[in-house]
Amino acid sequence: MASSRKSTTAAPKPKARAARKEEPDNSTAAKSAPEHVVLLSGGNPQIPKGYGDAPVQAYIKAMPGWKNETGRRLDALIEHIVPSVNKAVKWNSPFYGVNDDGWFLSLHCFTKYIKITFFRGTSLRPIPPGESKHKEVRYLDIREGEFDEQQISDWIRQASQLPGEKL
């Protein structure tokens, strides 16, 4: 039985090492060459966690194709509506908040759309269309050529006035 234990414990170790070996290669490359951003699944930019405008601008700059211009429009709209907005990149997504109240909105790139997450979305009127398994969260998916600036502005204004999500 002792020999079967050795073979059982020895077999998973090479697999675990192989999986660990891939992760540092990607993160090391991204950190050593900041001008080269790795795009994750769906074209989502891999940006190191950080607070302030700089990491958010790095994320937006790395958004592929039409999403780049839409990301710039969204960021400018948020800054216009909430001049004192706090920004951060967490979990490879830009987050926007007010004061120390927490976050009211985040963005995330997918292959064919940008997802806006409203953390207190069920309190917005009208309620954004995308449902979530989280009680208060609602989503808006923006696809190429779709940008209802008036409705998005209204939701940003409303969301920024609600208590934020502490993440």
C-alpha positions as CSV (number, residue, x, y, z in Angstrom):
1,M,0.0,0.0,0.0
2,A,2.9,2.4,0.7
3,S,4.0,2.1,-3.0
4,S,0.5,2.9,-4.2
5,R,0.4,6.0,-2.0
6,K,3.7,7.2,-3.6
7,S,2.4,6.7,-7.1
8,T,-0.9,8.4,-6.2
9,T,0.8,11.4,-4.6
10,A,3.5,11.6,-7.3
11,A,1.1,11.7,-10.2
12,P,-0.7,15.0,-9.5
13,K,2.5,17.0,-8.7
14,P,3.7,17.3,-12.4
15,K,0.2,18.5,-13.4
16,A,0.1,21.1,-10.6
17,R,3.6,22.3,-11.6
18,A,2.6,22.6,-15.2
19,A,-0.4,24.7,-14.3
20,R,1.6,26.9,-12.0
21,K,4.3,27.4,-14.6
22,E,1.8,29.0,-17.1
23,E,0.4,31.6,-14.7
24,P,3.7,33.3,-13.8
25,D,4.7,33.5,-17.5
26,N,1.6,35.5,-18.4
27,S,1.7,37.8,-15.4
28,T,5.5,38.3,-15.6
29,A,5.3,39.3,-19.3
30,A,2.5,41.7,-18.6
31,K,4.4,43.3,-15.7
32,S,7.8,43.5,-17.4
33,A,6.3,45.1,-20.6
34,P,3.5,47.5,-19.5
35,E,3.0,48.6,-23.1
36,H,2.0,45.1,-24.1
37,V,-1.3,44.1,-22.5
38,V,-2.5,40.5,-22.6
39,L,-6.1,40.1,-23.7
40,L,-7.9,37.5,-21.8
41,S,-11.0,35.5,-22.8
42,G,-13.4,37.6,-24.9
43,G,-10.8,40.4,-25.4
44,N,-10.8,41.6,-21.8
45,P,-7.6,43.4,-21.0
46,Q,-5.4,42.0,-18.2
47,I,-4.5,45.1,-16.2
48,P,-2.9,44.8,-12.8
49,K,-5.0,45.8,-9.8
50,G,-4.7,49.5,-9.1
51,Y,-6.5,52.6,-7.8
52,G,-6.9,55.9,-9.5
53,D,-7.3,57.1,-13.1
54,A,-4.1,55.6,-14.5
55,P,-5.0,51.9,-14.3
56,V,-8.5,52.6,-15.7
57,Q,-7.0,54.6,-18.6
58,A,-4.6,51.7,-19.3
59,Y,-7.6,49.3,-19.4
60,I,-9.5,51.5,-21.7
61,K,-6.5,52.0,-24.0
62,A,-6.2,48.2,-24.3
63,M,-9.8,47.6,-25.1
64,P,-9.9,46.1,-28.6
65,G,-11.6,47.5,-31.6
66,W,-14.8,49.5,-31.3
67,K,-14.8,48.8,-27.5
68,N,-11.9,51.3,-27.1
69,E,-13.9,54.3,-28.3
70,T,-17.0,53.1,-26.4
71,G,-14.9,52.7,-23.2
72,R,-13.5,56.3,-23.6
73,R,-17.1,57.6,-24.1
74,L,-18.3,55.8,-21.0
75,D,-15.4,57.0,-18.9
76,A,-15.8,60.6,-20.1
77,L,-19.5,60.4,-19.4
78,I,-19.0,59.1,-15.9
79,E,-16.4,61.8,-15.2
80,H,-18.8,64.5,-16.5
81,I,-21.7,63.3,-14.4
82,V,-19.7,62.5,-11.3
83,P,-16.7,64.9,-11.3
84,S,-15.2,63.5,-8.1
85,V,-15.5,59.8,-9.1
86,N,-13.1,57.3,-7.6
87,K,-11.6,54.8,-10.0
88,A,-9.9,51.5,-9.8
89,V,-9.1,48.3,-11.7
90,K,-10.0,45.1,-9.8
91,W,-10.4,41.7,-11.3
92,N,-9.5,43.0,-14.7
93,S,-12.4,45.4,-14.7
94,P,-12.6,49.2,-14.2
95,F,-14.7,50.2,-11.1
96,Y,-16.3,53.6,-10.4
97,G,-17.3,54.9,-7.0
98,V,-18.1,58.0,-4.9
99,N,-16.2,59.0,-1.8
100,D,-15.7,56.0,0.4
101,D,-19.2,54.7,-0.2
102,G,-18.1,51.9,-2.4
103,W,-18.5,51.1,-6.1
104,F,-21.7,52.0,-8.1
105,L,-20.6,50.6,-11.5
106,S,-18.0,48.5,-13.3
107,L,-17.2,47.6,-16.9
108,H,-16.0,44.3,-18.5
109,C,-15.2,43.4,-22.1
110,F,-16.6,40.4,-23.7
111,T,-16.2,39.2,-27.3
112,K,-19.2,41.0,-28.7
113,Y,-20.1,43.5,-26.1
114,I,-19.1,45.6,-23.1
115,K,-21.0,44.7,-19.9
116,I,-21.8,47.6,-17.5
117,T,-22.6,46.3,-14.0
118,F,-24.8,48.5,-11.8
119,F,-24.4,47.2,-8.3
120,R,-27.7,48.7,-7.1
121,G,-29.4,48.2,-10.5
122,T,-32.7,47.2,-9.1
123,S,-33.1,50.7,-7.6
124,L,-32.6,52.4,-11.0
125,R,-35.6,53.5,-13.0
126,P,-36.2,52.1,-15.5
127,I,-34.4,49.0,-14.3
128,P,-31.5,48.0,-16.6
129,P,-32.5,44.9,-18.7
130,G,-29.8,42.4,-17.7
131,E,-30.7,40.2,-14.8
132,S,-28.2,38.8,-12.3
133,K,-28.2,36.0,-9.8
134,H,-27.3,38.8,-7.2
135,K,-30.4,40.4,-5.8
136,E,-29.6,44.0,-6.5
137,V,-27.3,43.8,-9.5
138,R,-28.4,44.6,-13.0
139,Y,-26.5,44.7,-16.3
140,L,-26.4,46.6,-19.5
141,D,-24.7,45.0,-22.5
142,I,-23.5,47.6,-25.0
143,R,-22.9,46.1,-28.5
144,E,-21.1,47.8,-31.4
145,G,-23.1,50.8,-32.7
146,E,-25.5,50.7,-29.6
147,F,-25.0,53.6,-27.2
148,D,-28.0,55.3,-25.7
149,E,-26.2,58.2,-24.1
150,Q,-29.3,59.7,-22.6
151,Q,-30.4,56.5,-20.9
152,I,-26.8,55.5,-19.8
153,S,-26.3,59.0,-18.4
154,D,-29.5,58.8,-16.4
155,W,-28.5,55.4,-14.9
156,I,-25.0,56.7,-14.1
157,R,-26.5,59.7,-12.3
158,Q,-29.0,57.6,-10.4
159,A,-26.4,54.9,-9.5
160,S,-23.8,57.4,-8.3
161,Q,-26.4,58.7,-5.7
162,L,-27.1,55.3,-4.2
163,P,-25.0,53.6,-1.5
164,G,-22.1,51.8,-3.2
165,E,-20.9,48.2,-3.0
166,K,-17.9,47.5,-0.8
167,L,-15.8,45.1,-2.7
